[in-house]
């Protein structure tokens, strides 16, 4: 059985440090990893990351914590479908929900989630405003955003989000959207 390693971006998010710092650790050999000779991308094994954390006085138990997800939607259906999708993706997630953009912005500022699933219908005309407010604050700028949109309220491609799902999504669509939302930005 092959093991899937972590990317430098995933490790940076797990440790809550800039990706450039992780890349520096990789380039200098401070953190053990393999580099793909063709793409130049790094792969870090969990065991190597755990050892790195122990060596540097960090708590490796944070590697097993559930993904923190905040759903902004007036309907509980979206949160339920996302929970099923996370389970299908083999990820543990603590999914919380807010019915309004203002409440979500306050909650995200107090305790930034790893992923914010934003329903475009709930956000309405404030969708861009909410996304930009999250991007503008250092505390919330690293939050990954998954936009859930309906055909009648499609958001422009220029909106700075990480992945999209159609509003009438099925749980089997969630794993790919999760991976895309959490993937390292180009």
SULWOVEN-V943706 format. One record per residue. N is the residue number from 1. RES is the residue in one small letter. SS is DSSP state (H for helix, E for strand, L for the rest). OMEGA is omega in whole degrees, -180 to 180 (999 if undefined). D_FIRST is the distance of its C-alpha to the first C-alpha in whole Angstrom. Layout:
N:RES:SS:OMEGA:D_FIRST  N:RES:SS:OMEGA:D_FIRST
This chain:
1:x:L:-179:0  2:x:L:178:4  3:x:L:177:7  4:x:L:179:10  5:x:L:-180:13  6:x:E:175:16  7:x:L:178:19  8:x:H:178:22  9:x:H:178:24  10:x:H:179:22  11:x:H:179:22  12:x:H:179:26  13:x:H:180:26  14:x:H:-178:25  15:x:H:180:27  16:x:L:176:30  17:x:L:-178:31  18:x:L:179:32  19:x:H:-180:29  20:x:H:177:31  21:x:H:178:31  22:x:H:180:27  23:x:H:176:28  24:x:H:178:30  25:x:H:-180:28  26:x:H:-177:26  27:x:H:-179:28  28:x:H:179:30  29:x:L:179:27  30:x:L:176:28  31:x:L:-179:24  32:x:L:179:21  33:x:L:174:19  34:x:E:176:18  35:x:E:177:20  36:x:L:-176:20  37:x:L:-179:23  38:x:L:-175:24  39:x:L:-178:23  40:x:L:-179:24  41:x:L:-179:22  42:x:E:173:20  43:x:E:-179:17  44:x:E:177:17  45:x:L:-179:14  46:x:H:-179:15  47:x:H:178:16  48:x:H:178:18  49:x:H:178:20  50:x:H:179:21  51:x:H:177:22  52:x:H:-179:24  53:x:H:179:26  54:x:H:-179:27  55:x:H:-177:28  56:x:L:175:30  57:x:L:178:31  58:x:L:-179:29  59:x:L:-179:28  60:x:H:180:24  61:x:H:179:24  62:x:H:178:25  63:x:H:-178:21  64:x:H:180:21  65:x:L:178:24  66:x:L:175:24  67:x:E:179:25  68:x:E:-176:28  69:x:E:175:30  70:x:E:179:33  71:x:E:176:34  72:x:E:-177:38  73:x:L:179:39  74:x:L:-178:42  75:x:L:178:40  76:x:H:-177:38  77:x:H:-178:36  78:x:H:179:34  79:x:H:179:33  80:x:H:180:32  81:x:H:179:30  82:x:H:177:28  83:x:H:178:27  84:x:H:179:25  85:x:H:177:24  86:x:H:178:22  87:x:H:179:21  88:x:H:180:19  89:x:L:-179:18  90:x:L:180:16  91:x:L:173:19  92:x:L:-177:21  93:x:E:171:25  94:x:E:-175:28  95:x:E:176:30  96:x:E:-175:34  97:x:E:171:37  98:x:E:-178:40  99:x:L:-179:42  100:x:L:179:44  101:x:H:-178:43  102:x:H:179:46  103:x:H:179:44  104:x:H:180:41  105:x:H:178:42  106:x:H:-179:43  107:x:H:-180:40  108:x:H:178:38  109:x:H:-179:41  110:x:H:-179:41  111:x:L:-175:37  112:x:L:175:35  113:x:L:174:32  114:x:L:-176:29  115:x:E:175:29  116:x:E:177:32  117:x:E:-172:32  118:x:E:176:36  119:x:E:-176:38  120:x:H:179:40  121:x:H:178:43  122:x:H:-180:43  123:x:H:180:43  124:x:H:-178:46  125:x:H:-179:48  126:x:H:-177:46  127:x:H:-180:43  128:x:H:-179:43  129:x:H:180:45  130:x:H:-180:43  131:x:H:-179:40  132:x:H:177:42  133:x:H:177:43  134:x:H:-179:40  135:x:H:-174:39  136:x:H:-177:43  137:x:L:-179:42  138:x:L:-178:40  139:x:L:-176:39  140:x:L:-174:37  141:x:L:-179:37  142:x:L:180:33  143:x:L:177:32  144:x:E:-175:30  145:x:E:175:32  146:x:E:-178:31  147:x:E:177:34  148:x:E:-172:34  149:x:E:176:37  150:x:L:-179:39  151:x:H:-177:41  152:x:H:178:44  153:x:H:178:43  154:x:L:-180:41  155:x:L:-179:41  156:x:L:179:41  157:x:L:-179:39  158:x:L:179:40  159:x:L:-175:39  160:x:L:178:37  161:x:L:-175:34  162:x:L:178:30  163:x:E:-180:29  164:x:E:173:31  165:x:E:173:31  166:x:E:-176:34  167:x:L:-179:36  168:x:L:-175:35  169:x:L:174:31  170:x:L:-178:29  171:x:H:-179:26  172:x:H:176:23  173:x:H:-173:25  174:x:H:-177:24  175:x:H:-180:20  176:x:H:179:21  177:x:H:178:25  178:x:H:-179:23  179:x:H:179:21  180:x:H:-180:24  181:x:H:-177:26  182:x:H:-178:24  183:x:L:177:23  184:x:L:178:25  185:x:L:-179:28  186:x:L:999:29
